Amino acid sequence: MKYIKEYKDGDRMFDIYMCKHKQSAITKNGKPYENLILQDKTGTIDAKIWDPNNAGIAEFDALDYIEVYGDVTSFQGALQVNIKRIRKCREGEYNAADYVPVSQYNIEDMFKELLGYVKGIENPYLKQLLQAFFIKDENFVKSFKQSSAAKTVHHGFVGGLLQHTLSVTRLCEYYCGAYPKLNRDLLITAAICHDIGKTREISPFPRNDYTDEGQFLGHIVIGTEMIAEKIRKIPGFPVLLASELKHCLLAHHGEYEFGSPKKPAIMEALALNFADNTDAKLQTFTEILDNTNETGWLGFNRLFDSNLRGTKME
């Protein structure tokens, strides 16, 4: 098969892909059309069915595997498929493993490195807390390794949550060396735990969508509750330390408008916010560049509120 990442402007698409998302819409002129997101293990691509009543468009639903015939074009710096025909595929016509995006890094190697940070925590209470999640809780570990960090914005693939967590932890380790006033044990623990709520906020692949709990509470609140639940089972866990750790999670988005229930009040919370934002933004930019074959100006991007430019590697 030809993978989504291999397409460029002007190509003709004729292969099988998973329909990750399907939504009916209306043009400004009142004509119905369909918004689709096609997915394989290399990523996703937006697609449109401008004539849904065309006899060549078979019945299908989101999460179905469909054979797509259409033209690949460039729109505002991103590729898009203008679909002419669709056929719903039968089981046996496709290999499901070809349609689940996975981290480019080895999941077990990343988890082993993360456990190295757990081992390096000296505070006995924080170490017990981390061990309760990342060593003793087999169901959590399995979910954590397989979870994405987002639906689409950044790290939206199997192992994405682990990859993002490890990157944030590495950045926080650097901060601790550069700014000795930081409490390393607290910051590293917060970095490792800051997004654990995403294991319950977002459903597993192939759906990779918000759960009811995720819609109602969000990963920040869910993660804080998960921390509180484990802490209650650790005798003598210091009340102030528990509050500081939970504050780091509650403040790691930095601003109220970004969904943060609290603004950073301690140095460790501020450092975590910077590390989280740095990795999320740079990974988002990386994925934008990975999903286009264009160089030069790519068009306006609402996530960065800027016209982005791709640079060619010399």
C-alpha positions in Angstrom: 0.0 0.0 0.0 1.0 3.6 -0.4 1.2 5.3 3.0 -0.3 8.7 3.7 3.1 10.2 4.5 4.3 9.3 1.0 1.7 11.5 -0.8 2.4 14.9 -2.4 0.4 17.5 -4.1 -1.0 16.3 -7.4 -0.9 12.6 -6.6 -3.8 10.2 -7.2 -5.0 8.2 -4.2 -6.3 4.6 -4.8 -5.8 2.4 -1.8 -7.3 1.3 1.5 -7.4 3.5 4.6 -9.2 3.7 7.9 -11.8 6.4 8.2 -10.9 7.9 11.6 -13.6 10.6 11.4 -16.7 11.3 9.4 -18.9 14.4 9.7 -21.6 15.8 7.5 -21.5 19.5 6.7 -23.0 22.2 4.5 -21.2 24.6 2.1 -21.9 28.4 2.1 -24.0 27.7 -0.9 -26.2 25.2 1.0 -24.8 22.0 -0.6 -24.1 19.0 1.6 -20.7 17.4 1.8 -18.7 15.1 4.0 -15.6 15.8 6.1 -13.3 12.8 6.6 -10.0 12.1 8.3 -8.2 9.1 6.7 -5.6 7.3 8.8 -2.8 4.8 8.5 0.2 4.1 10.7 2.2 7.0 9.2 -0.4 9.6 10.1 -3.7 11.2 9.0 -5.0 13.3 6.1 -8.1 15.4 5.7 -10.5 14.4 2.9 -13.7 15.8 1.4 -16.6 14.2 -0.4 -18.1 17.1 -2.3 -20.8 15.0 -3.9 -22.0 12.5 -1.3 -24.9 11.5 -3.5 -22.5 10.2 -6.2 -23.3 6.6 -7.0 -19.6 5.8 -6.6 -19.8 6.7 -2.8 -20.7 3.5 -0.9 -22.2 3.5 2.6 -19.6 3.5 5.4 -19.1 4.8 8.9 -16.3 6.1 11.0 -13.7 3.4 11.9 -14.5 1.5 8.8 -11.8 0.5 6.4 -12.5 2.0 3.0 -11.0 1.9 -0.5 -10.5 5.5 -1.6 -10.2 6.9 -5.1 -9.4 10.6 -5.3 -7.0 13.4 -5.9 -4.5 14.8 -3.5 -4.2 18.6 -3.4 -2.6 21.2 -1.2 -4.9 23.6 0.9 -3.4 26.2 3.3 -0.1 24.3 3.5 -1.7 20.9 4.3 -2.6 18.0 2.0 -6.2 17.2 1.4 -8.0 14.5 -0.7 -10.9 15.2 -3.0 -12.7 11.9 -3.0 -14.4 10.6 -6.1 -15.3 7.0 -5.1 -15.4 4.9 -1.9 -15.9 1.2 -1.3 -16.3 -0.3 2.1 -13.7 -3.1 2.6 -14.3 -6.6 4.0 -12.3 -8.2 6.8 -9.3 -9.9 5.2 -8.7 -7.2 2.6 -6.5 -5.2 5.0 -3.9 -5.6 7.8 -5.1 -3.6 10.9 -1.5 -3.1 12.0 -1.0 -0.9 8.9 -3.5 1.7 10.2 -2.5 2.4 13.8 0.2 5.2 14.1 3.0 4.2 16.5 5.9 6.2 18.0 9.1 6.1 15.9 10.9 5.2 19.1 10.9 1.8 20.8 8.2 1.8 23.5 10.1 -0.6 25.8 13.3 1.4 25.6 11.5 4.6 26.4 9.7 3.0 29.4 13.0 1.6 30.7 14.5 5.1 30.6 11.5 6.5 32.4 11.9 3.8 35.1 15.5 5.0 35.5 14.2 8.4 36.6 11.8 6.7 39.0 14.8 4.8 40.5 16.7 8.1 40.9 14.0 9.6 43.2 15.4 9.9 46.7 12.3 11.1 48.6 10.7 7.8 50.0 7.1 9.0 49.7 7.5 10.2 46.1 9.3 7.0 45.1 6.5 4.9 46.7 4.0 6.9 44.7 5.8 6.4 41.4 6.3 2.7 42.0 2.6 2.3 42.8 1.8 3.5 39.3 4.8 2.5 37.1 5.9 -0.8 38.7 3.0 -2.3 40.7 0.0 -1.3 38.7 0.1 -3.6 35.6 -3.1 -2.3 34.1 -1.9 1.3 34.4 1.5 0.4 32.8 -0.1 -1.3 29.9 -2.5 1.6 29.3 0.3 4.2 29.7 2.5 2.5 27.1 -0.3 2.3 24.5 -1.9 5.7 25.1 -1.6 8.7 22.8 -1.0 12.2 24.3 -3.7 13.8 22.2 -6.3 13.1 19.5 -4.6 15.1 16.8 -2.5 18.1 18.0 0.7 16.4 19.1 1.9 12.8 20.0 -1.4 11.4 18.6 -0.1 7.9 18.2 0.5 4.7 20.2 3.3 5.4 22.6 2.7 9.1 22.3 1.9 9.7 26.0 5.1 7.8 27.0 7.2 9.7 24.4 5.8 13.1 25.5 6.3 12.2 29.2 9.9 11.2 28.7 10.7 14.3 26.8 9.1 16.5 29.5 11.1 14.6 32.1 14.3 15.1 30.3 13.7 18.8 30.0 13.0 19.0 33.7 16.2 17.1 34.5 18.0 19.8 32.5 16.2 22.6 34.5 17.3 21.0 37.8 21.0 21.2 36.8 20.6 24.8 35.5 18.5 26.1 38.4 19.7 24.4 41.7 16.8 25.9 43.7 14.4 23.5 42.1 13.4 20.5 44.2 14.5 17.7 41.8 12.4 14.9 43.4 9.3 17.0 43.3 9.8 18.3 39.7 10.8 14.9 38.2 7.8 13.2 39.9 5.5 15.9 38.6 6.9 15.5 35.1 6.4 11.8 35.1 2.9 12.1 36.4 1.7 15.3 34.8 -0.4 13.6 32.0 -1.3 10.3 33.6 -5.0 11.3 33.4 -4.8 10.9 29.6 -4.9 7.1 30.1 -8.5 7.7 31.0 -9.3 10.9 29.1 -8.7 9.4 25.7 -9.8 5.9 24.5 -7.4 3.4 23.0 -6.7 3.1 19.3 -8.2 2.8 16.8 -10.9 5.1 18.2 -8.5 7.4 20.1 -11.3 9.8 21.1 -12.4 11.5 24.3 -14.2 9.2 26.8 -17.2 10.4 28.8 -14.9 10.9 31.8 -12.5 12.9 29.6 -15.2 15.1 28.3 -16.6 15.8 31.8 -13.4 16.3 33.8 -10.3 16.4 31.5 -6.9 14.9 32.1 -5.7 17.5 34.6 -8.5 16.8 37.1 -8.5 13.0 36.4 -4.7 12.9 36.9 -4.9 14.8 40.2 -7.6 12.4 41.4 -5.4 9.4 40.4 -2.5 10.9 42.4 -4.7 11.6 45.4 -6.1 8.0 45.4 -2.6 6.5 45.4 -1.4 8.9 48.1 -4.2 7.8 50.5 -2.7 4.3 50.4 0.8 5.5 51.4 1.0 5.9 55.3 2.5 9.1 56.5 2.6 10.9 53.1 3.4 14.5 54.0 0.3 16.7 53.5 2.3 19.7 52.2 4.2 17.5 49.7 1.0 16.0 48.4 -0.4 19.5 47.9 2.7 20.7 46.1 2.6 17.7 43.7 -1.1 18.1 43.0 -0.6 21.8 42.4 2.1 21.0 39.8 -0.4 18.9 37.9 -3.2 21.4 38.3 -1.0 24.3 37.0 0.9 22.5 34.3 -1.0 24.3 31.4 0.0 27.6 32.9 -2.9 29.8 32.1 -6.7 29.6 32.8 -7.5 30.0 29.1 -5.4 26.9 28.4 -7.5 24.8 30.7 -5.3 25.1 33.8 -7.3 25.2 37.1 -4.4 27.0 38.8 -1.5 29.2 37.8 1.9 28.1 38.9 2.6 29.2 42.5 5.9 27.3 43.1 9.0 27.1 41.0 8.6 23.5 40.2 5.1 24.1 38.7 6.5 26.9 36.5 9.3 24.6 35.3 6.8 21.8 34.5 4.6 24.3 32.6 7.6 25.4 30.4 8.8 21.9 29.8 5.3 20.6 28.8 4.6 23.6 26.5 8.1 23.3 24.9 7.7 19.7 24.0 4.1 20.0 22.9 4.8 23.0 20.6 8.0 21.6 19.1 6.4 18.2 18.5 3.4 19.9 16.9 5.7 21.9 14.6 7.6 18.7 13.8 4.4 16.8 12.8 3.3 19.8 10.6 6.6 19.6 8.7 6.4 15.8 8.6 3.0 16.0 7.0 3.9 18.3 4.1 6.4 18.0 1.3 6.4 21.8 0.8 9.2 24.2 1.8 9.0 27.9 2.2 5.8 29.5 3.6 3.2 26.9 4.6 0.2 29.2 5.4 -1.5 30.4 8.5 -1.7 28.0 11.4 -4.3 28.7 14.1 -2.4 26.7 16.8 0.6 29.0 16.5 -1.4 32.1 15.3 1.2 32.6 12.7 2.1 32.0 9.1 4.6 29.1 9.4 7.6 28.5 7.2 9.4 25.2 6.5 13.1 25.2 6.2 15.1 22.8 4.1 17.8 20.7 5.9 21.2 21.3 4.2 
